[in-house]
């Protein structure tokens, strides 16, 4: 079984973290998002993965120099220009010669979905395309699916206005496609799979969907990226995904208080710091007596500083004794 994984986005929602690291290469529980995603695909029978790349492909190639990840063989399909989701799938599938049933996954989604069961459902319905669905409280920010009791999709509505969605089941970012879907995607321009192709498939009665209650999270925003990390160390995921919060190569001083925090290899914390519900990424440093709450830190937090609900980018230095709350530093909107 082959798969296309979409990893060519700019990661704008995760800035400033993605100024220095592509979104799918950011770690969750000390393992890159892309590696956790491909591991789940491989567990479901995927043997070959094509990474649909665009923005900054080099870090992916450097991370997997032998051309394998989580036991799957990798192919790198680098778009000559941004092609949106549909265009990227078409380009990657044609580049790697996909000519049979294949899986597609968004590169910022982590899930414990049973991929093999999704493929089996797809084949049992003789579907042209099958979507994985998950329930959410507010579906207005997602692609919403209205399907019958068998799973046949009647309507696919991308980001409906609040209060108008026909269900709370949303497109969860993992699909099974027949090669004929590639033929439906126009070449030579940007194409949204969600806005153009899914509604077309639904109109032709060849689009099916499966809702599940498996663990699922979109890691593309700072609060959700933080939650994905904390879910790993607090064991809210399947057991195979569990991880310890403190990496072996982390340096931690005397009297440091840590609660529900991920500390990466290469991160350091000076004596007396107090850190909770946070992620300290490789190269980060927290000074003596500093307090860090519900934050993601790439840079340096000075001694006795207080940081709460913040995202601190690489090369940022928070001054000794400074106080910051509810900020992204540097501010991506500036």
Buried (B, 14 or more C-beta within 10 A) or exposed (E): BBBBBBBBBBBEBBBBBBBBBBBBBBBBBBBBBBBBBBBBBBBBEBEBBBBBBBBBBEBBBEBBEEEEBBEBBBBBBBBEEEBBBBBBBBBBBBBBEBEEBBBBBBBBBBBBBBBEBBBBBBEEBEBBBBBBBBBBEEBBEBBBBBBEEEBBBEBBBBBBEEEEBBBBBBBBBBBBBBBEBBEBBEEEEBBBBBBBBBBBBBEEEBBBBBBBEBBBBBBBEBEBBBBBBBBBBEEBBEEEBBBEBBBEEBEBBEEBEBEBBBBBBBBBBBEBBBBBBBBBBBBBBBBBBBBBBBBBBBBBBBBBBBBBBBBBBBEBEBBBEBEBEEBBBBEBEE
